[in-house]
Amino acid sequence: MALSGEWFSATRICGTAGYGLSLLTCLIASVRYRRDGVRRTWLKILTAVQALLLLDMVFNWRWLLHDYWMREAQAQHVYEARRSPQLLLLVVLVLVLAIVAVGILKQFRGRTGVTIAMLGTLLSVGLWCIETLSYHYLDAVFHAMIGGVMTIGLLWIALALFTCAGLWVDIRGR
């Protein structure tokens, strides 16, 4: 990966710091639970997803994937007709996220911290998918600058902190 001025943007640093912190929090929780002799499958999944989100921040995979699909659409001469399929995919994505969120709420009923952490991570994955789809109107919102940082960077760090908060609530509740 070439280091460029773009890599050191405040937006990307927000995402990298946020998901780095959430991964660190997952690892701390894992050590705490292991000490107690407790194995948590949900925590392994959460840790893996946070690691992938951090690696995405470093290697920009979502944009590499987006660029690949854009080139494919241009090669097939369907790029100009992308808005309706993108909108349909966004609707399907929101429905899937809602169904998974309901499943999380049922699965972890009574475990407020775990629920918060899982929902924060689910929303991070949803945001990743939305950004990869790159629907023009949402991109305008995500790329709007707030204090030198794109809105998307603030969302990344907020969702990562949401995940961290959930983990700390669960750790403290034990």
Backbone torsions as a table, in degrees:
resi	resn	phi	psi	omega
1	MET	NA	126.6	177.9
2	ALA	-80.5	136.3	177.1
3	LEU	-86.8	123.6	-178.9
4	SER	-131.5	172.4	176.8
5	GLY	-61.3	-30.0	179.2
6	GLU	-66.0	-36.5	-178.7
7	TRP	-62.9	-35.6	-176.1
8	PHE	-89.7	23.4	178.7
9	SER	-69.3	152.7	178.6
10	ALA	-60.5	-34.6	179.5
11	THR	-63.2	-49.8	-178.3
12	ARG	-67.9	-36.1	177.2
13	ILE	-63.8	-38.6	176.0
14	CYS	-59.0	-47.8	-179.8
15	GLY	-64.5	-43.9	-179.7
16	THR	-64.5	-45.0	179.1
17	ALA	-65.4	-43.3	-178.7
18	GLY	-62.6	-51.5	-178.0
19	TYR	-74.1	-26.6	172.4
20	GLY	-64.7	-43.1	178.3
21	LEU	-66.2	-40.9	-179.9
22	SER	-68.1	-36.1	175.5
23	LEU	-64.9	-44.2	177.7
24	LEU	-59.7	-41.4	178.5
25	THR	-64.3	-40.0	175.7
26	CYS	-60.5	-42.9	-178.9
27	LEU	-67.0	-39.4	176.7
28	ILE	-63.4	-44.8	178.3
29	ALA	-61.4	-40.6	179.7
30	SER	-61.2	-43.9	177.9
31	VAL	-63.7	-44.4	179.5
32	ARG	-60.5	-45.9	-178.6
33	TYR	-68.1	-38.7	-179.6
34	ARG	-62.7	-39.0	177.4
35	ARG	-58.8	-34.4	179.8
36	ASP	-84.2	-0.9	-178.9
37	GLY	75.9	19.2	-177.6
38	VAL	-102.3	129.6	175.1
39	ARG	-103.1	129.6	-177.1
40	ARG	-122.0	104.3	178.1
41	THR	-62.7	-41.1	-179.6
42	TRP	-59.9	-34.2	-178.6
43	LEU	-72.2	-34.1	176.4
44	LYS	-64.4	-43.1	178.5
45	ILE	-63.7	-46.6	180.0
46	LEU	-59.4	-44.1	-179.6
47	THR	-63.4	-44.2	179.9
48	ALA	-62.3	-43.5	-179.8
49	VAL	-65.3	-42.5	178.8
50	GLN	-64.0	-37.6	176.8
51	ALA	-63.6	-42.5	178.2
52	LEU	-65.0	-39.2	177.7
53	LEU	-64.5	-39.5	177.1
54	LEU	-65.0	-45.6	178.4
55	LEU	-61.8	-35.7	176.3
56	ASP	-62.0	-40.6	178.1
57	MET	-61.9	-39.7	-177.1
58	VAL	-73.6	-44.6	-172.5
59	PHE	-102.6	-3.1	174.2
60	ASN	61.7	38.1	-176.1
61	TRP	-60.2	-36.7	-176.6
62	ARG	-62.1	-35.6	180.0
63	TRP	-80.6	-30.2	173.7
64	LEU	-64.0	-42.5	177.2
65	LEU	-64.9	-44.8	177.8
66	HIS	-59.0	-46.1	-179.4
67	ASP	-63.4	-38.1	177.7
68	TYR	-60.2	-50.5	-178.6
69	TRP	-65.1	-34.0	178.2
70	MET	-65.4	-44.5	178.6
71	ARG	-63.6	-39.8	177.8
72	GLU	-62.3	-44.2	179.6
73	ALA	-64.4	-39.7	177.9
74	GLN	-66.0	-39.7	179.6
75	ALA	-65.3	-31.8	178.8
76	GLN	-89.0	0.0	180.0
77	HIS	60.7	37.7	177.8
78	VAL	-122.0	6.8	-176.3
79	TYR	-60.7	-38.1	-177.5
80	GLU	-68.0	-21.7	-178.4
81	ALA	-98.0	24.2	-172.0
82	ARG	-80.3	-21.9	-170.9
83	ARG	-62.7	-44.7	-179.9
84	SER	-64.3	-47.3	176.5
85	PRO	-62.5	-37.6	177.8
86	GLN	-62.0	-44.4	-179.9
87	LEU	-63.3	-42.3	177.8
88	LEU	-61.7	-44.3	177.4
89	LEU	-62.1	-37.9	177.6
90	LEU	-64.3	-41.2	178.2
91	VAL	-63.0	-45.7	178.5
92	VAL	-62.1	-42.8	179.0
93	LEU	-60.1	-45.5	179.5
94	VAL	-62.3	-40.8	177.3
95	LEU	-63.2	-44.4	178.5
96	VAL	-62.6	-44.7	178.6
97	LEU	-61.1	-40.2	178.8
98	ALA	-64.4	-42.7	179.7
99	ILE	-64.4	-44.8	178.7
100	VAL	-64.9	-39.3	178.4
101	ALA	-61.3	-42.9	177.1
102	VAL	-61.9	-41.7	177.0
103	GLY	-61.0	-41.4	177.6
104	ILE	-63.4	-44.7	179.9
105	LEU	-60.4	-38.8	179.2
106	LYS	-73.4	-46.2	-176.6
107	GLN	-61.1	-39.9	-173.9
108	PHE	-111.5	29.6	177.8
109	ARG	-55.2	131.1	-179.3
110	GLY	87.3	-7.2	178.5
111	ARG	-113.6	76.8	-173.3
112	THR	-55.5	-46.8	-177.5
113	GLY	-62.3	-46.4	179.4
114	VAL	-62.5	-42.8	179.7
115	THR	-59.8	-45.6	178.9
116	ILE	-61.0	-46.8	-178.8
117	ALA	-62.7	-44.9	-179.3
118	MET	-65.7	-41.8	178.9
119	LEU	-67.1	-38.4	176.7
120	GLY	-60.5	-42.2	179.2
121	THR	-70.6	-40.8	176.7
122	LEU	-58.5	-44.5	178.7
123	LEU	-66.0	-33.7	175.6
124	SER	-63.6	-43.1	178.3
125	VAL	-65.3	-41.4	177.0
126	GLY	-60.9	-42.7	178.2
127	LEU	-63.4	-39.6	176.9
128	TRP	-59.5	-46.9	179.9
129	CYS	-63.4	-43.6	179.6
130	ILE	-61.7	-42.8	-178.9
131	GLU	-68.4	-34.9	177.8
132	THR	-66.1	-38.1	176.3
133	LEU	-65.0	-34.8	175.0
134	SER	57.9	54.4	175.0
135	TYR	-70.3	126.2	-169.2
136	HIS	-51.1	-46.7	-175.5
137	TYR	-68.4	-35.0	176.1
138	LEU	-73.2	-37.1	176.6
139	ASP	-58.4	-37.9	178.8
140	ALA	-61.1	-38.5	178.1
141	VAL	-72.7	-48.1	-177.3
142	PHE	-63.0	-32.0	-176.0
143	HIS	-94.9	1.2	175.4
144	ALA	-65.2	139.8	-176.9
145	MET	-89.0	134.4	174.0
146	ILE	-129.7	107.0	179.1
147	GLY	59.2	38.6	177.4
148	GLY	84.8	2.6	179.6
149	VAL	-126.4	139.0	175.1
150	MET	-67.9	149.9	179.1
151	THR	-53.1	-38.6	-179.1
152	ILE	-58.9	-38.3	178.5
153	GLY	-63.6	-39.2	178.0
154	LEU	-68.9	-36.4	176.0
155	LEU	-65.9	-42.4	178.4
156	TRP	-57.4	-50.0	-176.1
157	ILE	-69.0	-35.6	178.4
158	ALA	-64.2	-44.5	-179.8
159	LEU	-68.7	-36.9	176.3
160	ALA	-64.6	-42.0	177.9
161	LEU	-67.4	-33.2	176.0
162	PHE	-61.9	-44.5	177.0
163	THR	-62.5	-46.2	178.6
164	CYS	-58.8	-45.6	-178.9
165	ALA	-59.9	-42.9	178.3
166	GLY	-61.0	-43.3	179.1
167	LEU	-63.7	-42.6	-179.9
168	TRP	-66.2	-36.9	176.3
169	VAL	-61.8	-42.0	180.0
170	ASP	-67.9	-42.8	179.0
171	ILE	-61.4	-44.3	-179.0
172	ARG	-67.1	-32.0	-178.0
173	GLY	-73.7	-13.4	-179.8
174	ARG	-80.4	NA	NA
